[in-house]
Every structure is written in structure tokens, then in C-alpha cells.
Amino acid sequence: MHKFLCSVGFGGYQKKKEITKLLDELEKTVGKRRRIQIEPDSNLCEIRAEVAPGMGITMVGETDEDGIFRREYYYPYLTADDVSSEVECSIQRHAEKETFAGLLDETRVGISLIFYLDNGFEYLERSLDKASQKVNAVKLTGLSVEGKILLPLHKTRKQIEKAQVAAKDRSNLLEAARNGDEDAMETLTIEDIDMYSQISRRVMKEDIYSIVDSSFMPSGIECDHYTVIGEIIRVEEKLNRISDEMVYNLTLNCNDMVFHVGIAQKNLLGEPIIGRRFKGQIWMQGVAVFEE
């Protein structure tokens, strides 16, 4: 089974037979399916089975000569309307199958952010139609199998404003350093040394989560998996119409970047309230908004 099926409310489906039966039922009842002809003798068909608004399972395969859908793979998905990033984005095909990964050079998180492209079918369509493949923005979502709620850090308005200015200045320095500015590189190095020194002193007396407000770090060996700590700015509940499981759609602000995380209610430790923080490992997905 797909590891993140439980993130969209299918945690009760553990055996392969149960999942196969579920997917077969969704194929029969779903209304939204798309098909494109890749070559004269091969095609690609996508079925998106929505089990709650903006949440469900995508099945991809091929339609044979008799019009019967032959499923090749599937994955759970969660979509959102919030734009997470407008920086330059490049898209590359995975080696194994007709799926795609996106790459964002996002200075706010300090790393090259890789995500699984949820609208890869649209990207392939544009490629075949010779339409523009330039990405104007990306809407990011993450699926999590386990997470916990952390209490918020108490900050004054002045501290919040100071942190926002510092984050913007650091982003500008990172951009300048990438363009070869040696002064910017030196300034960043000095800042990192000072930060390390401050953290080393504070960690002797304080808990690490009272020092680290938010974080965004690669996790494991898969390039689109991350461990995140982010402030909850919105909480939405989604009910899976098939399993009747409740799923939280949490809108997070992490390193000044906004994205959504989907996690089953039973897999989240603590009560998600606006202002508190979410900590957990996520599989990052994204919808690319292409230039018209």
C-alpha cells in the first residue's frame, strides 16, 4: 500500500486485497477522468477520485483497445488554493514512470525544495501540445502519517517585526551570495557563527523547541520528504466520505512560507489551534500554476 494513504483518511485499509477493492470501487463511481494519446499505440489515463473537497486518490494507467482502464499506480493527494512560492521552478521527469518532480530555489527555507508534481498530467499535456511550460507559481501541500502539536513561543509585536526584517535581509543576502557576491557570503558566514554561538549558550538552559521557532529540513533518503516545524495559521477538518475518518488540513507558516499539511485526526498528537505549532515529517506535493 501507499505509505501516505492514511493521511487522506484510509488508515483502516492495511491489506493489499482491501486496497485493490477500494480502488476498483472508486474507478466505477468516479466521474473525473482524463486521457491523452502519447503515441499511436499508447495512451495515458488519469482518474482523480475525490473523497472530500480537494482530497482523494489519483489513479494512473492505460486504456486498452476494449476501453478498459488498466491501473499502473496510484497516490493520495491534497490540494490547496494558497500560493506558496513564486520563485523560478524547474520540472523533471522521474526515471521509473510518467511522473514528475519540481525544484524550487527557495531562499526562505535555505535549500533547494523538491516536490512531487500533482498536476503532472497537465504538464505532459502542455508538453505534447507545445504550450508554455513556464511556471508562474506553486501551491504546496504535504501529507503526514504522524505529527504532534507544540505550544507557541511568546513574542511581542516588536520581536515579530524584528524577526520579519531579519528574515527579509537574510533572504536578500542569500540571493546575492548565489550570484557571487563575496561580501554577502562573508556576512552570512559571520551571522551563522554568531547564531551557532548563541544557540550553544541557550541550549544549556532552554528546551530546543523554545529556541527553534520553525524549521524545514530534508528527512530520510527520499528527496521530497521533509521534517517541518511551522506555525498553524488555519485549521480545516475534512471528512473522508468512504471511511468516515476525519482529516485535518493545517495551513502552516514555516520560515515565512505558507503551505498546507494533511494528517488524519487519529495520527496527530495534541489539539491543533491557530497560533500553536505543528511538528512532523511530510511528503511534499505541489501544483504548478503555468503561464497562459
PyMOL commands that set and color helices and strands:
alter all, ss='L'
color gray80, all
select helices_A, chain A and resi 3-8+16-29+120-128+157-178+182-202+208-211+265-267
alter helices_A, ss='H'
color red, helices_A
select strands_A, chain A and resi 33-39+42-52+55-63+69-78+89-93+100-106+111-117+135-143+147-150+215-218+225-239+246-254+257-264+268-269+277-290
alter strands_A, ss='S'
color yellow, strands_A
deselect
rebuild
show_as cartoon
